[in-house]
Protein backbone atom coordinates (compact mmCIF):
# COMPACT_ATOMS: atom_id res chain seq x y z
CA UNK A 1 0.00 0.00 0.00
CA UNK A 2 2.81 2.42 0.88
CA UNK A 3 4.54 1.68 -2.43
CA UNK A 4 1.29 2.42 -4.31
CA UNK A 5 1.04 5.77 -2.52
CA UNK A 6 4.65 6.68 -3.32
CA UNK A 7 3.98 6.03 -7.02
CA UNK A 8 1.08 8.53 -6.99
CA UNK A 9 2.65 11.15 -4.68
CA UNK A 10 4.06 13.78 -7.07
CA UNK A 11 5.80 15.64 -4.21
CA UNK A 12 7.71 12.68 -2.79
CA UNK A 13 7.53 11.27 0.72
CA UNK A 14 10.41 13.22 2.24
CA UNK A 15 12.11 12.44 5.53
CA UNK A 16 10.69 11.62 8.93
CA UNK A 17 9.24 14.86 10.31
CA UNK A 18 11.30 14.81 13.51
CA UNK A 19 11.75 18.59 13.67
CA UNK A 20 7.99 19.09 14.25
CA UNK A 21 7.07 15.77 15.91
CA UNK A 22 5.67 17.58 18.96
CA UNK A 23 2.79 18.78 16.75
CA UNK A 24 1.77 15.31 15.52
CA UNK A 25 0.42 12.11 17.03
CA UNK A 26 1.77 9.39 14.77
CA UNK A 27 4.25 9.46 11.91
CA UNK A 28 4.48 12.28 9.40
CA UNK A 29 7.05 13.09 6.72
CA UNK A 30 8.34 16.48 5.58
CA UNK A 31 9.62 17.13 2.08
CA UNK A 32 11.22 20.52 1.39
CA UNK A 33 10.09 21.58 -2.08
CA UNK A 34 11.64 25.06 -2.26
CA UNK A 35 13.43 27.53 0.00
CA UNK A 36 14.15 31.21 -0.65
CA UNK A 37 16.38 32.62 2.06
CA UNK A 38 16.17 36.22 0.82
CA UNK A 39 12.52 36.47 1.85
CA UNK A 40 12.41 33.73 4.53
CA UNK A 41 10.07 31.52 2.49
CA UNK A 42 9.81 27.74 2.53
CA UNK A 43 7.46 25.50 0.59
CA UNK A 44 7.04 22.00 2.03
CA UNK A 45 4.80 18.99 1.63
CA UNK A 46 3.72 17.06 4.72
CA UNK A 47 2.57 13.46 4.34
CA UNK A 48 0.66 11.70 7.12
CA UNK A 49 0.64 7.96 7.74
CA UNK A 50 -2.83 6.49 8.37
CA UNK A 51 -4.04 7.44 11.86
CA UNK A 52 -1.63 10.37 12.23
CA UNK A 53 -3.19 13.47 13.80
CA UNK A 54 -2.07 17.08 13.64
CA UNK A 55 -1.93 19.13 16.86
CA UNK A 56 -0.69 22.30 15.18
CA UNK A 57 -3.66 24.49 16.06
CA UNK A 58 -6.79 24.01 18.14
CA UNK A 59 -10.02 26.00 17.90
CA UNK A 60 -11.47 26.18 21.39
CA UNK A 61 -15.27 26.31 21.47
CA UNK A 62 -16.90 29.12 23.37
CA UNK A 63 -20.35 29.07 24.94
CA UNK A 64 -21.61 31.40 22.19
CA UNK A 65 -20.36 29.16 19.37
CA UNK A 66 -22.06 25.98 20.59
CA UNK A 67 -25.43 25.32 19.00
CA UNK A 68 -25.27 28.44 16.84
Steps between C-alpha positions, in 0.01 A plus 500: 500500500781742588673426169175574312475835679861591420433435130210750503657762731641763261674686786691204642482359851788695652670422829358418840355824638706495820545878516124550558408168666360681805212620279398153377365180651635228274748507214523782249757581232629839386628565150660839431387606153655848482679747726572868435723641771479860376135525603489226768266279296474122504265276306458150644276199460392307809385140462309324778498126562153353563379595849741793537344810657612861484514705822624817332203719588187452708177699476355518849120513508337781690155495657374733225625276218330182622163434341516812284 
